[in-house]
Amino acid sequence: MDGFTVAWVLWLVAFAIIEGLAIAREEPGGTLSEKVWGWFSVRGKTKGYRTRRFILLAFLAWLTLHFLTGGWV
């Protein structure tokens, strides 16, 4: 395993621990999903919500295409 593989595995482990703690505590706003919903105004209509939602949609569309095309996009 190279250094990047080790780093990504450690990142995934850290994510699993953080997300697991947030789920276990059951406090509102603790999970990644809840954070993203807040950052991009998914559940409300705060100032600039359309722009932020579009940015989220565009990023997720790009990421999906990036993975499905093997990095061509």
CYANA upper distance limits for C-alpha pairs under 8 A (distance plus 0.5 A):
  1 MET  CA      5 THR  CA      6.57
  1 MET  CA      6 VAL  CA      7.25
  2 ASP  CA      6 VAL  CA      6.99
  3 GLY  CA      7 ALA  CA      6.62
  4 PHE  CA      8 TRP  CA      6.63
  5 THR  CA      9 VAL  CA      6.64
  6 VAL  CA     10 LEU  CA      6.63
  7 ALA  CA     11 TRP  CA      6.58
  8 TRP  CA     12 LEU  CA      6.67
  9 VAL  CA     13 VAL  CA      6.72
 10 LEU  CA     14 ALA  CA      6.60
 11 TRP  CA     15 PHE  CA      6.61
 12 LEU  CA     16 ALA  CA      6.61
 13 VAL  CA     17 ILE  CA      6.74
 14 ALA  CA     18 ILE  CA      6.64
 15 PHE  CA     19 GLU  CA      6.41
 16 ALA  CA     20 GLY  CA      6.25
 17 ILE  CA     21 LEU  CA      6.60
 18 ILE  CA     22 ALA  CA      6.75
 19 GLU  CA     23 ILE  CA      6.65
 19 GLU  CA     30 GLY  CA      8.27
 19 GLU  CA     31 THR  CA      6.15
 19 GLU  CA     32 LEU  CA      7.41
 20 GLY  CA     24 ALA  CA      6.54
 21 LEU  CA     25 ARG  CA      6.56
 22 ALA  CA     26 GLU  CA      6.80
 22 ALA  CA     27 GLU  CA      7.40
 22 ALA  CA     30 GLY  CA      5.44
 22 ALA  CA     31 THR  CA      5.90
 23 ILE  CA     27 GLU  CA      8.21
 23 ILE  CA     30 GLY  CA      7.86
 23 ILE  CA     31 THR  CA      7.11
 26 GLU  CA     30 GLY  CA      8.16
 28 PRO  CA     34 GLU  CA      8.17
 29 GLY  CA     34 GLU  CA      5.51
 29 GLY  CA     35 LYS  CA      6.42
 30 GLY  CA     34 GLU  CA      6.99
 30 GLY  CA     35 LYS  CA      7.36
 31 THR  CA     35 LYS  CA      6.80
 32 LEU  CA     36 VAL  CA      6.61
 33 SER  CA     37 TRP  CA      6.60
 34 GLU  CA     38 GLY  CA      6.70
 35 LYS  CA     39 TRP  CA      6.61
 36 VAL  CA     40 PHE  CA      6.50
 37 TRP  CA     41 SER  CA      6.20
 37 TRP  CA     42 VAL  CA      5.27
 37 TRP  CA     43 ARG  CA      6.97
 38 GLY  CA     42 VAL  CA      7.03
 38 GLY  CA     43 ARG  CA      7.78
 39 TRP  CA     52 ARG  CA      8.45
 40 PHE  CA     49 TYR  CA      7.11
 40 PHE  CA     52 ARG  CA      5.54
 40 PHE  CA     53 ARG  CA      6.03
 40 PHE  CA     56 LEU  CA      7.44
 41 SER  CA     45 LYS  CA      6.74
 41 SER  CA     46 THR  CA      6.99
 41 SER  CA     49 TYR  CA      5.96
 41 SER  CA     52 ARG  CA      7.61
 41 SER  CA     53 ARG  CA      7.48
 42 VAL  CA     49 TYR  CA      8.21
 42 VAL  CA     53 ARG  CA      7.38
 44 GLY  CA     49 TYR  CA      8.31
 45 LYS  CA     49 TYR  CA      6.16
 48 GLY  CA     52 ARG  CA      6.91
 49 TYR  CA     53 ARG  CA      6.51
 50 ARG  CA     54 PHE  CA      6.57
 51 THR  CA     55 ILE  CA      6.72
 52 ARG  CA     56 LEU  CA      6.78
 53 ARG  CA     57 LEU  CA      6.63
 54 PHE  CA     58 ALA  CA      6.47
 55 ILE  CA     59 PHE  CA      6.57
 56 LEU  CA     60 LEU  CA      6.65
 57 LEU  CA     61 ALA  CA      6.54
 58 ALA  CA     62 TRP  CA      6.60
 59 PHE  CA     63 LEU  CA      6.53
 60 LEU  CA     64 THR  CA      6.56
 61 ALA  CA     65 LEU  CA      6.74
 62 TRP  CA     66 HIS  CA      6.37
 62 TRP  CA     73 VAL  CA      7.75
 63 LEU  CA     67 PHE  CA      6.71
 64 THR  CA     68 LEU  CA      6.62
 65 LEU  CA     69 THR  CA      6.37
 65 LEU  CA     73 VAL  CA      6.70
 66 HIS  CA     70 GLY  CA      6.66
 66 HIS  CA     71 GLY  CA      5.30
 66 HIS  CA     72 TRP  CA      6.93
 66 HIS  CA     73 VAL  CA      5.39
 67 PHE  CA     71 GLY  CA      6.66
 69 THR  CA     73 VAL  CA      7.02
